[in-house]
Amino acid sequence: MTLGFPTILIPAVKEPVEGENLHLESSEISWISSINLIVVPVGCALSGIVTSPLGRRRAMQMVNVPFFIAWLIFHFSTNTGHLYGALFLTGLAGGLLEAPVLTYVAEITQPHLRGALTATSTLCITIGVFTQFLFGLLFYWRTVALINIIFTILAVIALCFVPESPHWLVSRKRHNEAMESLQWLRGWTSKEVVEDELKDIQALYKRKEAGTEDQEETLKEKIVLYLDKTFLVPYFLVSFSFFVGHFSGMTTLQTYAVTIFQMLEAPIDKYYATLILGILQILGSITCVMLVHYTGKRPLTFFSTATAGICCLLVAVYEGYIKSNLVLNITTTFDDFNNTTLTDVVNNDLNNPYSWIPTALLLIVAFVTSAGIRLLPWILIGEVFSTKTRSGAAGLASAIGYIFGFLTNKIYISMLEKLSILGTYTLYGFICLIGCLVFYFILPETEGKALIDIENHFAGVKRLTNEVYKTKKKEYVEASKMRDLKGTSNPTFEGDNAI
C-alpha cells in the first residue's frame, strides 16, 4: 500500500484541487516517488538484527506502529516536510518488515508449497498497490490515508492467531513450542506426524564443531558467514534479479502510471488505465502462484524477461515511428523534427489512431513482469541463503532491491529529458533481453527442492538439476485404518526433506 500511495499522491499535489494547500514542483515530486524507496534499504539492512531477537511474528506486529503514525501524518500534513517525514516512516517500517515476512514464509512452508506461497506474499503487495489505485478513484488522497490505518490494525489482530516460526523457536532452544507450532501449521496434527520434520529443523541449527552446540557465535564468526560463497553467490543472483526486475520498465510505470498514460495519449482515461494496470499486475501474480509449482521458476523467468524486453523495444519503435511519420504530416523543419517529442504530439491534439499500441504494450509488460521477474527475487530470498545467514541476508538482499527501485524512479525523469521515450525504453528492452540470457546460465531451479539441497548447491557440495520436484502422489489410506498408523504418517503433509 505504501508503494501505491505515491501514485495517487503525485498528481494530487502536482495539480491540487481548490482548497488544497500542498502544491509541489517537479523537483519535489521526484523525491515523493523515491524517498521511501531510498529509506527502505536502511530498514532492510537493520531488519535481521532488530527483528530477529523479537521473533518473526512479534516483529511483524510491532512494525505496524510506524505505519499507523505515517498514515496519520499523511492525513494531517500541511507542508512538504510532513509528506517527506511520512514517506521516511513508511520506508523504514517497510524495510524492517522484509526479513521477518520473507523468512517466516520460507520457514513455515513445505518444499512443494514454498514457491507458490512466497509468490503469494508478493501478490499481496500487488493487491496493496491496486487498492491504492482503486481508492484514489473513489476518495481524496487524505481520506485514503485514513482508510489505510484500518489495515494496519487488522494486520496486528490477524497475526495474533498464527504461531511463531518453528525455525526461530528451535534457534532459541524452545523445542516444545516448535513442536506445537509445527502441529498447528501441518493441520492441527499429532506430535508423531511432525516429529521427523522437527528433527530435520534441529539438524539445520546444529554447530559443525562437536560440543559447541550451546555456545553463541562471536561477531567475527558471524561476519565470516557473510564473506563465504554460500552467501555471496546467492546474493549476486538475487541482486541481479532485482536489477533486471526494476529496469524492466515496470517500476517507473507503477510509480508514474498516471503521467505516463497521459504522455502516451492513452485512448482511455489515464486513471482508468492505471486501474487496469493494477488489475493486470494482480492477474500476473496469480498466474505465477498457480504455475510456479508446475513449470518451475526458470521457464517463467525466461518468458517474463523476453516478453517484457520485446514489448519495451516495440514501445521505443512506436515512438520513433510517430516522430518520423505522424509528426511529419505537419510541415516542419529538420531542427523542429529533432526537438519534437511525443508530448508535442499530445499538446498539438493530433488525431492519432495508433495511440492504443503503446498503452497495450505497457499493459502486457505489467502482466508478464508480475508473472515472473518481479516476483523472482522475492521468492529466491527465502530459499537460496543458508540457515545461519537467512534472516540477515533477507534484509540485505531486500535493501539492494529497494536501492535499485530508488535509482530507477529517481533517474526516470532525467532519462526522459535526455533520452526521450525512444532511448529510455530501448534501454529497458535490452536490459530485459540480456537478463534473460544471463539467467539461463546462473539461475538454478529451486522449485520443490529442500532448503538443505539448495544450500548444498551454493556451497558447491552438490549441484541442483533443472528438474522441478513435484509432490508425489500418496497411496490412499482408508480412514478406518488411520488409528492403526498411530499418527506416524500423514498422507496430506510432507516434511521439509520430502522430494
C-alpha positions in Angstrom: 0.0 0.0 0.0 2.9 2.4 0.7 4.3 1.6 -2.7 1.0 2.5 -4.4 0.1 5.6 -2.4 2.7 7.9 -4.1 1.0 7.1 -7.5 -2.3 8.8 -6.3 -0.4 11.4 -4.2 1.8 12.8 -7.1 -0.9 14.1 -9.4 -2.9 15.4 -6.4 -0.1 17.6 -5.2 1.2 18.5 -8.7 -2.2 19.9 -9.8 -4.1 20.4 -6.5 -7.8 20.9 -6.2 -9.2 24.1 -4.9 -8.7 24.4 -1.1 -5.6 22.1 -1.1 -2.6 23.9 0.5 0.0 21.5 -0.8 1.4 22.3 -4.3 4.8 20.6 -5.2 7.2 21.4 -8.0 8.7 18.8 -10.3 11.9 18.6 -8.3 9.9 17.9 -5.1 7.7 15.3 -6.9 10.7 13.2 -7.9 11.5 12.9 -4.2 7.9 11.9 -3.4 8.3 9.0 -5.8 11.6 7.8 -4.4 12.3 8.9 -0.9 10.5 5.9 0.7 12.5 3.6 -1.6 15.9 5.0 -0.5 14.9 4.7 3.2 13.7 1.1 2.8 17.3 -0.2 2.4 18.2 1.2 5.8 15.3 -0.7 7.4 16.2 -3.8 5.4 19.8 -3.7 6.5 18.7 -3.4 10.1 15.8 -5.8 9.7 17.6 -9.0 10.6 19.5 -7.5 13.5 16.5 -5.7 15.0 13.7 -8.1 14.4 15.4 -11.5 14.9 15.6 -11.3 18.7 11.8 -10.5 18.8 10.7 -13.4 16.7 9.1 -13.3 13.3 5.5 -12.9 14.4 6.1 -10.3 17.1 8.3 -8.3 14.8 5.6 -8.2 12.1 3.2 -6.9 14.6 5.5 -4.2 16.1 6.4 -2.8 12.6 2.8 -1.7 12.1 3.2 1.0 14.7 5.3 3.4 12.5 2.8 2.6 9.6 0.0 3.8 11.8 1.8 7.0 12.6 2.8 7.6 9.0 -0.8 7.4 7.7 -1.9 9.9 10.4 0.9 12.3 9.2 -0.2 12.0 5.6 -3.8 12.8 6.5 -3.0 15.9 8.6 0.1 17.1 6.5 0.3 20.9 5.8 3.7 21.2 4.2 6.2 19.2 2.1 8.2 18.3 5.2 5.3 16.4 6.6 5.0 14.3 3.4 8.7 13.6 3.4 8.5 12.6 7.1 5.6 10.2 6.5 7.4 8.7 3.5 10.5 8.2 5.6 8.5 6.3 8.2 6.8 4.1 5.7 10.1 3.3 4.0 11.8 2.5 7.3 8.9 0.3 8.5 8.7 -1.4 5.1 12.4 -2.2 5.3 12.1 -3.6 8.8 9.3 -5.8 7.7 11.2 -7.5 5.0 13.3 -10.0 6.9 10.5 -11.3 9.3 8.0 -11.7 6.5 10.2 -13.4 3.9 11.9 -15.7 6.4 8.6 -16.6 8.1 7.0 -17.6 4.8 10.1 -19.6 3.8 10.4 -21.3 7.2 6.8 -22.4 7.8 6.1 -23.8 4.3 6.9 -27.2 2.8 9.1 -27.6 -0.3 6.3 -28.3 -2.7 4.4 -25.2 -1.5 7.2 -22.8 -0.8 7.5 -21.2 -4.3 3.7 -20.6 -4.6 3.3 -19.3 -1.0 6.3 -17.0 -1.3 4.9 -15.7 -4.6 1.6 -15.1 -2.7 3.3 -12.7 -0.4 4.4 -10.6 -3.4 0.9 -11.0 -4.8 -0.4 -9.3 -1.6 2.0 -6.4 -2.3 0.5 -6.1 -5.7 -3.0 -6.2 -4.3 -2.0 -3.5 -1.8 -0.8 -1.3 -4.7 -4.1 -1.9 -6.5 -6.2 -0.9 -3.5 -4.4 2.5 -3.6 -5.2 2.9 -7.3 -8.9 2.0 -6.6 -9.2 4.2 -3.5 -7.6 7.0 -5.5 -10.5 6.9 -7.9 -13.1 6.8 -5.1 -11.7 9.0 -2.4 -9.5 12.1 -1.9 -5.9 11.1 -1.0 -6.1 12.4 2.6 -9.2 10.1 3.1 -7.3 7.2 1.6 -4.5 7.7 4.2 -7.2 7.4 7.0 -8.7 4.2 5.4 -5.2 2.7 5.3 -5.0 2.8 9.1 -7.7 0.2 9.3 -5.5 -2.3 7.5 -2.6 -1.8 10.0 -4.9 -2.6 12.9 -6.3 -5.6 11.1 -2.8 -6.9 10.4 -1.8 -6.8 14.1 -5.0 -8.6 15.1 -4.7 -11.3 12.5 -1.1 -12.1 13.5 -2.3 -13.0 17.0 -3.9 -16.1 15.5 -0.8 -17.6 13.8 2.1 -19.4 15.5 5.7 -18.4 15.6 8.2 -19.9 13.1 9.3 -23.3 14.3 12.8 -22.5 12.9 13.1 -19.4 15.1 11.8 -21.3 18.1 14.4 -24.1 17.6 17.2 -21.5 17.2 16.1 -20.2 20.7 16.1 -23.8 22.1 12.4 -23.7 22.6 11.8 -27.2 21.2 8.4 -27.9 22.8 7.0 -24.7 21.4 8.5 -25.5 18.0 6.7 -28.9 18.1 3.4 -27.1 18.9 3.9 -24.6 16.1 4.5 -27.4 13.6 1.4 -29.3 14.7 -0.7 -26.2 14.1 1.0 -25.4 10.7 0.6 -29.0 9.4 -3.1 -29.1 10.2 -3.5 -29.4 13.9 -2.0 -32.9 13.8 -0.3 -35.1 16.4 3.3 -34.9 17.6 4.3 -38.1 15.9 3.4 -36.7 12.5 5.7 -33.7 12.7 8.5 -35.4 14.8 10.7 -36.2 11.8 10.3 -32.7 10.4 11.3 -31.2 13.8 14.4 -33.3 13.8 15.3 -32.0 10.3 15.0 -28.4 11.5 17.0 -29.1 14.6 19.7 -30.7 12.4 20.0 -27.4 10.4 20.9 -25.5 13.5 23.5 -27.8 14.9 27.0 -26.5 15.1 29.6 -28.2 12.9 32.1 -28.4 15.7 31.2 -31.1 18.2 30.4 -30.0 21.7 29.8 -26.3 20.8 26.0 -26.5 20.4 25.2 -24.2 23.3 27.8 -21.6 22.5 26.9 -18.3 20.9 28.7 -17.3 17.7 31.1 -14.4 18.1 30.8 -11.3 15.9 33.8 -12.4 13.9 32.2 -15.7 13.2 29.0 -14.0 12.0 30.9 -11.7 9.7 32.8 -14.6 8.2 29.5 -16.2 7.3 28.7 -13.2 5.1 32.0 -13.4 3.3 31.6 -17.0 2.3 30.5 -18.1 -1.2 27.3 -19.6 0.3 26.2 -16.0 0.9 28.0 -14.1 -1.9 26.9 -16.3 -4.8 23.1 -16.3 -4.0 23.3 -12.6 -3.0 24.6 -11.8 -6.5 21.8 -13.9 -8.0 19.1 -12.1 -6.0 20.7 -8.7 -6.7 20.8 -9.3 -10.4 17.2 -10.4 -10.3 16.2 -7.1 -8.6 18.2 -5.1 -11.1 16.5 -6.7 -14.1 13.1 -6.5 -12.4 13.3 -2.8 -11.7 14.9 -1.8 -15.0 12.2 -3.8 -17.0 10.2 -0.6 -17.1 7.6 -1.7 -14.6 8.8 0.1 -11.5 8.6 3.5 -13.2 5.3 2.6 -14.9 3.8 1.7 -11.5 5.0 4.9 -9.9 4.4 7.4 -12.8 1.4 5.4 -14.3 -1.0 8.4 -14.5 1.5 10.7 -16.1 2.9 8.0 -18.5 -0.5 7.2 -19.8 -1.2 10.9 -20.3 2.0 11.4 -22.1 1.4 8.4 -24.4 -2.1 9.8 -25.2 -3.8 6.6 -23.9 -7.2 6.1 -25.7 -8.9 5.7 -22.3 -8.9 7.9 -19.2 -5.4 7.9 -17.6 -6.9 6.9 -14.1 -8.8 4.0 -15.5 -5.7 2.9 -17.5 -3.9 2.9 -14.1 -6.6 0.8 -12.6 -6.4 -1.7 -15.4 -2.6 -1.7 -14.9 -3.2 -2.7 -11.2 -5.6 -5.5 -12.2 -3.1 -6.9 -14.7 -0.4 -6.9 -12.1 -2.7 -8.9 -9.8 -3.6 -11.4 -12.6 0.1 -11.8 -13.4 1.0 -12.5 -9.8 -1.9 -15.0 -9.6 -0.6 -16.7 -12.7 2.8 -17.0 -11.1 1.4 -18.5 -8.0 -0.6 -21.1 -10.0 2.1 -22.1 -12.4 5.4 -21.9 -10.5 4.8 -25.3 -8.9 4.3 -27.0 -12.3 6.7 -25.0 -14.6 9.4 -24.0 -12.1 11.0 -20.6 -11.8 13.3 -20.8 -14.9 10.6 -21.0 -17.6 8.6 -18.2 -16.0 11.6 -16.0 -15.7 12.7 -16.6 -19.4 9.2 -15.9 -20.7 8.8 -12.8 -18.5 12.1 -11.1 -19.3 12.0 -12.0 -23.0 8.4 -10.7 -23.5 9.0 -7.6 -21.4 12.1 -6.8 -23.4 10.3 -7.2 -26.8 7.4 -5.0 -25.6 9.7 -2.3 -24.4 11.6 -2.3 -27.7 8.3 -2.1 -29.6 7.3 1.0 -27.4 10.6 2.6 -28.5 10.0 1.7 -32.1 6.5 3.2 -31.9 8.0 6.4 -30.5 10.4 6.5 -33.5 7.6 5.8 -35.9 5.4 8.6 -34.5 8.3 11.1 -34.9 9.2 10.0 -38.5 5.7 9.6 -39.8 2.7 11.1 -38.0 4.6 14.3 -36.9 6.0 14.8 -40.4 2.4 15.1 -41.6 2.7 18.6 -40.2 5.1 20.9 -42.1 8.3 21.1 -40.0 12.0 21.8 -40.4 14.8 19.4 -39.6 15.5 21.3 -36.4 11.9 21.1 -35.4 11.9 17.4 -36.0 14.9 16.8 -33.7 13.0 18.7 -30.9 9.7 17.0 -31.4 8.6 14.6 -28.7 5.6 12.5 -28.1 4.4 15.2 -25.6 4.4 17.7 -28.5 2.1 15.3 -30.4 -0.3 15.3 -27.4 -0.1 19.0 -27.0 -1.0 19.6 -30.6 -4.1 17.4 -30.2 -3.2 15.3 -33.2 -5.7 12.6 -34.0 -3.5 9.6 -33.5 -5.3 6.3 -34.4 -2.4 4.2 -33.1 -2.3 5.6 -29.6 -3.6 2.2 -28.3 -0.4 0.4 -29.3 2.0 1.7 -26.6 -0.8 1.5 -24.0 -1.4 -2.1 -24.8 2.3 -2.9 -24.9 2.9 -1.4 -21.4 -0.1 -3.3 -20.0 1.4 -6.5 -21.4 4.7 -5.6 -19.6 2.7 -5.2 -16.4 1.2 -8.7 -16.7 4.4 -10.6 -17.8 6.7 -8.9 -15.3 4.3 -9.6 -12.4 4.2 -13.3 -13.6 7.9 -13.7 -13.5 10.9 -11.4 -13.0 9.2 -9.0 -10.5 8.4 -11.9 -8.1 11.5 -14.0 -8.7 13.9 -12.2 -6.3 11.3 -12.2 -3.5 10.9 -16.0 -3.9 14.6 -16.6 -4.0 15.3 -14.6 -0.9 13.5 -17.2 1.3 15.3 -20.1 -0.4 18.8 -19.5 -1.5 20.5 -18.3 1.7 22.0 -20.7 4.3 20.2 -21.3 7.6 22.6 -19.1 9.6 22.5 -16.1 7.3 18.9 -16.3 6.1 17.4 -13.6 8.4 20.2 -11.1 7.9 20.6 -11.9 4.2 16.9 -11.3 3.6 17.3 -7.8 4.9 20.5 -7.1 2.9 19.0 -8.5 -0.3 15.8 -6.6 0.1 17.9 -3.4 0.7 19.7 -3.7 -2.6 16.4 -4.3 -4.3 14.9 -1.1 -3.0 18.1 0.8 -3.9 17.6 -0.3 -7.5 14.0 0.8 -7.2 15.0 4.2 -5.9 17.6 4.7 -8.7 15.0 3.7 -11.3 12.4 6.2 -10.1 14.9 9.0 -9.4 16.6 9.0 -12.8 13.5 8.3 -14.8 12.6 12.0 -15.4 16.2 12.8 -16.3 16.3 9.8 -18.7 13.1 11.1 -20.4 14.6 14.6 -20.8 17.9 13.3 -22.2 17.0 10.1 -24.0 13.2 10.6 -24.6 10.9 7.6 -24.6 12.8 6.1 -27.5 16.1 5.9 -25.7 14.6 5.1 -22.3 12.5 2.1 -23.4 15.3 0.9 -25.7 17.5 0.7 -22.7 14.8 -1.2 -20.7 14.3 -3.6 -23.5 18.0 -4.5 -23.9 18.3 -4.9 -20.1 15.5 -7.5 -20.1 16.8 -9.4 -23.1 20.4 -9.5 -21.7 18.9 -10.5 -18.3 17.1 -13.4 -19.9 20.3 -14.7 -21.4 22.2 -14.4 -18.1 19.5 -16.1 -16.2 19.8 -19.1 -18.5 23.3 -19.7 -17.1 23.1 -18.6 -13.5 19.6 -19.4 -12.3 19.2 -22.9 -10.7 15.8 -24.5 -10.5 14.9 -24.4 -6.8 11.2 -25.2 -7.1 10.2 -28.1 -4.9 13.8 -28.6 -3.6 14.6 -28.9 0.1 16.3 -26.0 1.7 19.3 -28.2 2.6 19.7 -29.2 -1.0 19.6 -25.6 -2.2 22.2 -24.7 0.5 24.5 -27.5 -0.7 24.2 -26.3 -4.3 25.5 -22.8 -3.5 28.1 -24.4 -1.2 29.4 -26.4 -4.1 28.6 -29.8 -2.4 26.0 -31.0 -5.0 24.5 -29.1 -7.9 20.8 -28.9 -8.4 19.2 -30.2 -11.5 16.8 -28.1 -13.6 14.1 -30.7 -12.9 11.0 -29.4 -11.0 10.4 -31.6 -8.0 6.7 -32.1 -7.6 4.6 -33.7 -4.8 4.5 -37.4 -5.1 1.1 -38.9 -5.1 0.4 -40.6 -1.8 -1.2 -44.0 -1.5 -4.8 -43.9 -0.4 -5.2 -44.8 3.2 -8.7 -45.8 4.4 -10.0 -43.7 7.3 -10.7 -46.8 9.3 -7.1 -47.7 9.3 -5.7 -44.4 10.4 -5.9 -45.4 14.0 -3.6 -48.4 13.3 -0.9 -46.0 11.9 -0.8 -44.3 15.3 0.0 -40.9 13.8 3.3 -41.9 12.2 2.2 -41.0 8.7 0.1 -38.2 7.4 -0.8 -38.5 3.7 -1.7 -34.9 3.4 1.6 -33.3 4.5 5.2 -34.0 4.0 8.3 -32.7 5.7 10.9 -30.3 4.5 13.1 -33.2 3.4 10.4 -34.6 1.1 11.0 -34.6 -2.6 
